[in-house]
Amino acid sequence: MSTQHPVNAPAPARRGVPASAAGPHTAGRGGSAALPGGGAARSRAARRRVLWAIGLVVAVIVAAIGSVFVGAQALAPADVVDALLGRGGEAALFVHELRVPRALLGVVVGLALGAAGALMQALTRNPLAEPGLLGVNAGAAAAVVTGLAFGGALGLRATGIAGSYVTMALAFVGAAAASALVLLVGGATSKGTDPVRLTLAGAALTVVLGAYTNAMTLNQPQLFEDFVHWSVGSLQGRGYESLWPVASVVLPALVVACLSGRWLNALALGPEMGRALGADPRRLAVAGGALVVALAGAATAGAGPIAFVGLAAPLVVRGLVGPDYRWVVPLSACVAAVVVLVADVIGRVVMPPSEVETAVVAALLGAPVFIAVVRRRRMARL
């Protein structure tokens, strides 16, 4: 006797994939989220994501243009336009040597921090994770203060462009070393990331490196003064000599991160489900950790520690487009870039002629958004 299946019976699970895995990360050949209402609902969701993507890209462009036109030094918009068109004038020096590289660096740093935050939250399956969890900021600070303290004796103490490159190199090496140690202790090289173990390892190393940095700077006033200039987290005084090294690391890593959304979706489901979908949690943890180090390490080396941006941007984006990391990673990068640029502009004009550091303003802007998202429970489950 033949058995007839009910019309509304669920489709059988694919081989190697439990039926419970049918969710937002696995539905359909294209990986589109399975939404109530069938194709029409999926089409509406896709249009909404595309519209958000277009809007955020436009917002980044507008914020970058605003960063060029607005600053502590008042310049007429016509003078800025003339300088951009190569007509010279007194504004040319401010525009070409200060504002343009500063705006471009703000874009690159913001893109890096946003993408790194999304990657970190996917790797740890923790919506409150940020790149600092890997010890990026603490490792960079420890390396920079060590270079400042002993650079003279080793012949590494340099000024100008050479000094900027040396400081950036030290910060990047320190961030990479600290992150590698946290990943090793967190078990990423053996069986994939353990979120609790990784968090504890990152917190412990951050405390140790923070104590080392404080011990080195508190008793040496000149060293403290030199270190504070880097550690405030600001785009002030950073020109092309900071932009090109940062961009050369961030842009390739950003492309790879944006193309990794499918595997991040599988990893976000957990180790067992990830293996069922063909993802190796151990390799993904190592590769994802390397991308976080490249992105956050380069951003920290170029602009100093700018915290909270990498935490808040993915939270906002998941509330807008859902948990699909193919959209979360690039849109988080755009949101973070807008936040960094807007924070930098506000810091330049709020207390002229002095400037408020970008990191301070970014935290003040991001904290209310973060609190609002959490209170409204718009955080999508990873």
N, C-alpha and C positions, 0 to 999 in steps of 0.2 A: 504494500500500500504506500503510495507516495504521500509525503508530508508537505503540506502547503505552509509557507512561512507567512506570518501576519504582515500586513502591508506596512505597518509602522515599526516593524522589528528593526533593531539596530544592525548595521552591517557588521559582519564578522571582522575580528581584529586581524591585522596583517601579521604574517609569521614573524615572531620575535618581538612583536610590540603588543603589550597587554591592551585589552580593550579600554582600560581606564586611562590609557595614554592619550586617547582622542581628546584633544583640548586645543587651546589657542595656538600652540606651537606646532602641531602636527597635522592639522586638517588640510587636506587638498594638496595637489601637486605643487602649487606655488607657495604653500605654507600659510595661506590666509587663515585668519582666525575663524573658527566655527561659530557663527553667530545665529541667534534665533531669527527666523524669517527667511533663511536661505540666501540665494544669490543677491536679492535686492538689498538685504541688510549688509552683506559683504561689500557690495558696490558702494553703498553709502559710507561705510567705514573707510574704504579705500580712498574715496573722494575727500573725506574729511582729513585723512592723513596727508594727502597730496596738498590740500589747501594749507594745512599747518606748515608743511615743509616749505612751500612757496613763501608764506608769510614770514617765517623765521629767517629765511635767506634774505628777504627784503629788509627785515629788521636789522640783520647784521650789517648790510650795506649802508643803511641809513645811520646806524650808530657809528660806523667807521667814518662816514662823511661828517657827521656831527663832531667827532673827535678832532677832525682836521680844522673845522671852522671855529670851534669854541676852545678857549684856553684862558690861562691866567693873564696872558698878554692880550689885551683887546686889539683885535684886528678887524677892519671893515670887511664884510663879505666880498666886496668887489676886489679888494686887495688880495684876498686869499685866492679868488678865481684867477686873477692875473698871474699870481705866483704859480698856480697849478698849470697854467697855460704857457709858462715859460717866458712871461713878459718882464720878469725881473721885478725891481722895486724893493722897498725896505722890508716887505713882508716875506720875500723869497727865502731868507735865511731861516726864519721861524718855521715856515711851512715845510720846506724841503729837508731841513736838517733836524728838526725837532718833532713837528706834529705828524708828518706822514709816516716816518719809521715808528713813532710811538703808537699810532693808530694800527698799523700793520702788525706790530708786536702784540698789541692788545687782542687782535683777532686771533693770531696764532696761539697765544697763551690760553685764551678762552676756549678755543676749539679743543686744545689738548686737555685741559682740565675737565671739560664736560664729557669727552669721550672716555677719559681715564676713570671718571666716576662711574659711568655706566658699566664699563668693563669690570670694575672692582665689585660692584653690586651683583653682577652676574656671576663672577667667580666665587664669591662668598655666599651667594643666595641670601644676602642681607640687604634690605632696602635702605639701611642707615649706614652702609659702609662708604668710605671715601678713600682716595689714594693715600692719604696720610696713614691709613691703617697698615700699609706695608712699610711704614717707617721712612717714606720718601722725604718728607720735610726734615725729620730729625737727622737722617743720614746726611742730607745735603748740608744742613747747618753745622754738623760736627766736622765734616770735611772742610768746609769753608773756614771755620774758626781755627782748625788745625793748620791750614795753609797760611792764614794770616799770622798765626803765632810763630810758625817755624819757617815761613817762606824766605825771610831774609837770610837766615843761616844757610838755607839750601839753594839760594840764588833764584828763587821763584817769585820773589816780591817784585811785581811790575806795576806800571801805571799806564793810564790811557787805554788804548785798544788792547795792547798786550795784557794788561791787568784784567780787563774784562774777560778775555778768552781764558786766562788762567783761572779766574774765579768760577766761570761757568763750567770749565772742565772739572774742577774740584767738586763743585756741587753735583754734577751729573754722576761722577764716580762714587761719591758718597751715597747718593740716592740709590744707585744700582746695587752697591754692596749691601746696604741695609735691607733693601727689598729682597735680594737673593737670600740673605740670612733668614728673614721672616718666612719666605716661601719654603726654605729647607726645614726650618723648625716646624712649620705648619703642615708638613707632610705632603706638599704638592708634588715632590719628585718621586714619591713612592706609590701613592694610591689616590691622588687627587686631593683637592683642598678640603680640609675639615674646618668649617666656618668658626667654630668655637676655638679650636686650637690656633687657627690663624689670627683671630682677634687677640687672644691672650699673648701670642708671640709678638705681634705688632705693638701692643700696649707696653709690654715689658721692655722691648728694645727702645721704644720711644722715651720711656722714663730714664733708662740708662744713658742714652745719648743726650737727652736733655740735661741731665745732671752733669755730664762731662762738659757740655757747652757752657753751662752756667759757671762751673768751676774755672774754666779757662778764661772767661770774660770778666767776671766780677772783680777780680783782684788786679786787672790790668786795664786801666782807664783808656789808653790809646787803642788797645785791641778791641775793647767794647765799642768805642766810637766807630772804628772801621767796620766792625761786624754789623752794627745797627744799620748802617747805610744799605747793606744788602738784605738784612733780615726783615725789614719793614713790609716787604711785599708791595712794590710800587713799580709803575712804568716810567717814573720820572727819571730823566737822565739816560734812559736806554735808547740808543740809536741803532743805526744799521749794524754796528759791530756786535750788538746783541741779537738783532733780528735774524741775520743769515744763519748763524749756527743753530739757533733754535728751530727755525723753519726747516732746515735741512734734515733734522731728526723728526720733527713733529709731522710734517706732511706725508712722508711715506708710511709712518706708523698709523696715521689717521686713516689712510686709504685701506690698509690691512684691517684695521679695527672695524671700519664700516662694512667690509666684506665678510666679517666673521659673525654676522647676526644669526645665521642659521645654526651654527654650532653653539653659540651662546644660548639660543633658545633651548637646545637639547640639554646643555649643561645645567641650565636653570631649573630643569625638571628633577634634578638629583642624579647621583652617580649611576644608580641602577637603570633608571629610565634613559639616561644619556647613552649608556652602553647599548641598550636595546635599539636606540635610534642610530647607532653606528658611530658615536662619539667616544673618544678615549679621554676620560676625565683627567688622567695624569698629564697627558700631552697638552690638553687644552689649558690646564692650570699653569703649566710652565710657559706656554706660548702667550696666554693672556697676561700672566705676570710680567713677562718681558715687554709686552705692549704697554702696560701700565707704567713700568719703569721708564720706557722711552718717552711716553707722552708727559707724564707728571714730572719726571726727572728733568726733561728739557725745559718745561714751563717754569719749574722752580729755579733752575739754574739761570734762566733768562730774566725773570721778574721777581725772584724771591718767593717766599712762601705766601700763597694766596689760598687760604683755607675756606671751606664751606661751599664754594662754588661747585666743586665736583660732587658734593653731597646733594645739594638742592636741585640742580638742573635735571637729573634723571627722575627725581620725584615728580617734578612738574610735568615732564614729558610723558611719563606713564599715565598721569591723570588726563592727558590730552589725547593720546593715540593708543593707549593700551600697553601691554607688556611685551610686544614683539620687538626683540632687540635689533632686527633689521631696520626699524624706524627709531628705536630709542637711542641707539648710539649716535647716529648723525644729528638727530634733532637735539639731543642733550648737548652736543658740541656747539650747535648754533645758539641755544639758550645761554650757555655759559659765556660764549663770546659777546653776546649782547650785554650780559650782566657786567662783565669785566670792562667793556668800553663805556657803558653808562656810568659805572662806578668811578672810572678814571676821569671822565668829564666832570662829574659832580665834585670830585675831590679837587679839581683844578679851580673851580669857580666859587666854592662855598665859603672859602676864607682867603680871598686874595689879599696880598700877593703870595701868601703861603699856600701850600698844598696839603691836603689830607691824603694819606696813603690809600692806594687802591684797595688793598686788603681790608682796611677798616671800613670803607664805604661799602664794599661788596658784602661784607658780613651784615652790615646794617640793612642793606637791601634784601639780602637773601633770607634773613631770619624770619621776618613777618610772613614771607611766602611759604617757607617751610612749615611754620606753625599753622598757617591757614590750611595747607594741604593735609597735614596730619589731623587737624581737628575735624575737617570735613570727610575724613576717611576716604580720600580719593587715591591713596596709595594702592596701586595695583599689586596683586600678589605675584611674586616671582615664580 
